[in-house]
Amino acid sequence: MNRFTGKVALVTGSGRGIGRAIAIRLANEGANVIVNDLIDDENAAETVKLINATGSKGFFIQADISKVETLKHVIDQSVTQFGSLDILVNNAGVEVHAPFLEVTEKQYDLVLDVNLKGMFFLSQAFVKYLVENKRGGVIVNNSSVHEELPFPNFTAYCASKGGMQMVMRNLAVELAPFNVRVNNVAPGAIKTPINTKLLNKPELLASLQNNISLGKLGEPEDVAAVVAFLASDDAKYVTGSTYYVDGGLTFHYKEQ
Ligand SMILES: NC(=O)c1ccc[n+]([C@@H]2O[C@H](COP(=O)([O-])OP(=O)(O)OC[C@H]3O[C@@H](n4cnc5c(N)ncnc54)[C@H](O)[C@@H]3O)[C@@H](O)[C@H]2O)c1
């Protein structure tokens, strides 16, 4: 499939993990991809290298997407690099484990600033560019099953992902007249560095797998496939929706 020939995509937090898989998937289908992450390190370079190996082009922009004052520059730089911007994937995210009674203001601000404020104002900068240039576009947010499902000891994370759900629904309505579609992908438990602790605790892992209908964690590529669908014209009649990629985790129930 070459659904993105001639298209340009920006994927935040794509130095590793799910973001990297999304960047490579879009590139494999013909998109030139702007890779973004916090630091210009070997991870970022590796993502760009893997994109270039597909025959598409990759370019890295270092930026902290929680810093609103830099976001217009990220969009401008992306457009300058490849001549346009069609797809924004708000993927960058962080989580902090802390019981509710112990959450600090600093932890709360970090999670909300990256996961919610970052996607909010980067989307705003992207849509300003689209509207000024009379172009349509697509936004896909990497949310989580925790936009819906409680996650004890991760209340700030749930607040951010729940917020993403309502931002997405609102924007789908408000931006439809501008030919901009907005959807969320909601991963369950995916094998990435964000889950390193879990992956290293066999008992915890077994208990989690027992709560997933398909009985295993997902791969970053499983999420990337659904993001590619939502970003493509195959989803041209899809906006305002959350697509779960969770192996059946969210609506899992079985009698013991
Ligand atoms: N892995 C899972 O099980 C899972 C499940 C549900 C949702 N998600 C969501 O998927 C997204 C990606 O998660 P992942 O598992 O690949 O995590 P990860 O930690 O492997 O990768 C996240 C990337 O985002 C980057 N990042 C963090 N803060 C940033 C900032 N301020 N600006 C720019 N980049 C920043 C990190 O440097 C990192 O490269 C997150 O939004 C996460 O909440 C992951």
The ligand as an SDF file (V2000), in Angstrom:
LIG
                    3D

 44 48  0  0  0  0  0  0  0  0999 V2000
    3.3480    1.5450   25.7150 N   0  0  0  0  0  0  0  0  0  0  0  0
    2.1070    1.4430   26.1420 C   0  0  0  0  0  0  0  0  0  0  0  0
    1.7170    0.4140   26.7130 O   0  0  0  0  0  0  0  0  0  0  0  0
    1.1340    2.5730   25.9380 C   0  0  0  0  0  0  0  0  0  0  0  0
   -0.2090    2.3150   26.2240 C   0  0  0  0  0  0  0  0  0  0  0  0
   -1.1340    3.3330   26.0440 C   0  0  0  0  0  0  0  0  0  0  0  0
   -0.7400    4.5590   25.5780 C   0  0  0  0  0  0  0  0  0  0  0  0
    0.5690    4.7900   25.2960 N   0  0  0  0  0  0  0  0  0  0  0  0
    0.9160    6.1120   24.8060 C   0  0  0  0  0  0  0  0  0  0  0  0
    1.6820    6.0010   23.6270 O   0  0  0  0  0  0  0  0  0  0  0  0
    2.5640    7.1290   23.5290 C   0  0  0  0  0  0  0  0  0  0  0  0
    3.9730    6.6310   23.2680 C   0  0  0  0  0  0  0  0  0  0  0  0
    4.3420    5.7810   24.3340 O   0  0  0  0  0  0  0  0  0  0  0  0
    5.5610    4.7390   24.2840 P   0  0  0  0  0  0  0  0  0  0  0  0
    5.1080    3.5370   24.9920 O   0  0  0  0  0  0  0  0  0  0  0  0
    6.0970    4.6480   22.9170 O   0  0  0  0  0  0  0  0  0  0  0  0
    6.5580    5.5260   25.2550 O   0  0  0  0  0  0  0  0  0  0  0  0
    8.1370    5.7550   25.2080 P   0  0  0  0  0  0  0  0  0  0  0  0
    8.4760    6.2770   26.5460 O   0  0  0  0  0  0  0  0  0  0  0  0
    8.8140    4.5160   24.7100 O   0  0  0  0  0  0  0  0  0  0  0  0
    8.2950    6.8810   24.0920 O   0  0  0  0  0  0  0  0  0  0  0  0
    7.8190    8.1760   24.2880 C   0  0  0  0  0  0  0  0  0  0  0  0
    8.7050    9.1270   23.5190 C   0  0  0  0  0  0  0  0  0  0  0  0
    8.1880   10.4650   23.7230 O   0  0  0  0  0  0  0  0  0  0  0  0
    9.2840   11.3250   23.9750 C   0  0  0  0  0  0  0  0  0  0  0  0
    8.8460   12.4950   24.7430 N   0  0  0  0  0  0  0  0  0  0  0  0
    8.5410   12.5600   26.0490 C   0  0  0  0  0  0  0  0  0  0  0  0
    8.2550   13.8250   26.4100 N   0  0  0  0  0  0  0  0  0  0  0  0
    8.3990   14.5840   25.2970 C   0  0  0  0  0  0  0  0  0  0  0  0
    8.2530   15.9640   25.0440 C   0  0  0  0  0  0  0  0  0  0  0  0
    7.9270   16.8210   26.0180 N   0  0  0  0  0  0  0  0  0  0  0  0
    8.4850   16.4300   23.7910 N   0  0  0  0  0  0  0  0  0  0  0  0
    8.8390   15.5660   22.8050 C   0  0  0  0  0  0  0  0  0  0  0  0
    8.9840   14.2320   22.9940 N   0  0  0  0  0  0  0  0  0  0  0  0
    8.7670   13.7450   24.2290 C   0  0  0  0  0  0  0  0  0  0  0  0
   10.2710   10.4550   24.7630 C   0  0  0  0  0  0  0  0  0  0  0  0
   11.5670   11.0090   24.7510 O   0  0  0  0  0  0  0  0  0  0  0  0
   10.1510    9.1380   24.0230 C   0  0  0  0  0  0  0  0  0  0  0  0
   11.0560    9.0450   22.9400 O   0  0  0  0  0  0  0  0  0  0  0  0
    2.4070    7.9070   24.8390 C   0  0  0  0  0  0  0  0  0  0  0  0
    1.5380    9.0070   24.6360 O   0  0  0  0  0  0  0  0  0  0  0  0
    1.7760    6.8920   25.7720 C   0  0  0  0  0  0  0  0  0  0  0  0
    1.0040    7.5060   26.7770 O   0  0  0  0  0  0  0  0  0  0  0  0
    1.5220    3.8230   25.4740 C   0  0  0  0  0  0  0  0  0  0  0  0
  1  2  1  0
  2  3  2  0
  2  4  1  0
  4  5  1  0
  4 44  2  0
  5  6  2  0
  6  7  1  0
  7  8  2  0
  8  9  1  0
  8 44  1  0
  9 10  1  0
  9 42  1  0
 10 11  1  0
 11 12  1  0
 11 40  1  0
 12 13  1  0
 13 14  1  0
 14 15  2  0
 14 16  1  0
 14 17  1  0
 17 18  1  0
 18 19  2  0
 18 20  1  0
 18 21  1  0
 21 22  1  0
 22 23  1  0
 23 24  1  0
 23 38  1  0
 24 25  1  0
 25 26  1  0
 25 36  1  0
 26 27  1  0
 26 35  1  0
 27 28  2  0
 28 29  1  0
 29 30  1  0
 29 35  2  0
 30 31  1  0
 30 32  2  0
 32 33  1  0
 33 34  2  0
 34 35  1  0
 36 37  1  0
 36 38  1  0
 38 39  1  0
 40 41  1  0
 40 42  1  0
 42 43  1  0
M  CHG  2   8   1  16  -1
M  END
$$$$
